[in-house]
């Protein structure tokens, strides 16, 4: 009964404000997706339903190239970043507390606070320097390195949170029952950490998948990722093909998030 | 002359633990502790929280290392071995069952780590499940069983590898009273059936008295007294032990005469009582004697040597506690069993006499 009076949903105007917020959030995306099905070649004039623009988008050579690049970069960066983040999380939680601990924690999570354009310019300068001094250019590898680096703090957060929640006496119990440190990690820590690792990896993948700023600056010719490619499309006369590409990108993101949420749920 | 034959049992020899905390100064958790725990003994470390009993247990398990002294198991030094190399298992206070494994997988864990053959593991797990009466629950996740059942799984898991010593870290503290009483009996039965040495940590003096073969009373990192429950209760070595184990009355008096094992003490009220004396002590001058509330008897104020008045009366069902005030001003409690037809009806303010039979009083060392 006390809950009824204090329930936020019963406050006057709640429905209106909530509706407004949801509209502002989702209406533009909804419009974007709807117009991907427009038959007319001018985005703003609706003439009828058609899947032509999806066919056209999927047929676009540049779109293919960008999609392939994105997949290679995102998946590789996600795997490496998640492994590094797991190691970092273990190193900052499962050790005797030491003087530099909070400094180490700050150092790992600080990139989240640095404006992305600064990271992008710095990364670009770094690769330019490496190329001019050592003559090394890894091509798509540059992009993978850049993505891996900025994905680490995103993957680190949920893994660390999970580790901090975990009862350290479980590790002690395993050691007490004759498990060597390696077996303790394999049989107890890792299986219990799995949900954290899955959400860390999912976060890293999404961040890498839709990164624009850094990719735009670092990517060389023929190394465009999907967001960069779509952005370059907006500089030409816009057709619903662009909307279709965005809808495909959105679809992949939603699919991926649902998938990782499902895994997280089943683990519980 | 030192013996060549290895002594069977767990030996704690002059063990100390100094925690160095940067910025907070050092903390001595254990100070020169020596104990010898015999094979197949139910040994209890008893003391208030912070007395060092859990630190000592963690050292025996291998989660802490002593800064001084050594720990030997059947003659072999084990102080520096990691936990996974010690034939010692622990029942943790919060049970620490593996949440991602089922009941039987939890019990099999230690045996798997020891790389025992599959057939042997299955056989032992079945046996353990029967021992703790959890056979029907074997396929459940540990989150799907009650606290008492988790407790039994934790016991089975620790007993399955058949350790030389089983350590129990206040394992009953999370259970309700009725379940705790059941588990106390259960633990005694398991210890008897398995023949394993149990080292039990608790702050509950009643639990310690009812379950242990021997008890070590600890305070501030030191062992104050080691003995059978009866020894510790009837002959407490000092004020802390007397106070910590059960209720006690403290009286001060002067020694009139002392012989080995006994002394006549003149109390402040003028009454003279005969008291027991700890081994090797020759009491003189001012001493403190203890009298358990159930050993004193309320009598007629006219004839009794010790007199006082009733302060409060508390009824407990099986017995009644009379909180008295002696003529010297000191408080004194008498506990009397409520036997049908023999209840004494006393009211506050009423004068009473107290009879302290010869030998029930005990002189304290300090």
Interface residues (C-beta under 8 A of the other chain):
Chain A: X99 X167 X169 X170 X172 X173 X174 X175 X176 X177 X178 X179 X180 X183 X187 X188 X191 X192
Chain B: X22 X61 X62 X63 X82 X83 X84 X85 X88 X89 X90 X92 X94 X96 X97 X98 X99 X100 X109 X110 X113 X114 X157 X158 X161
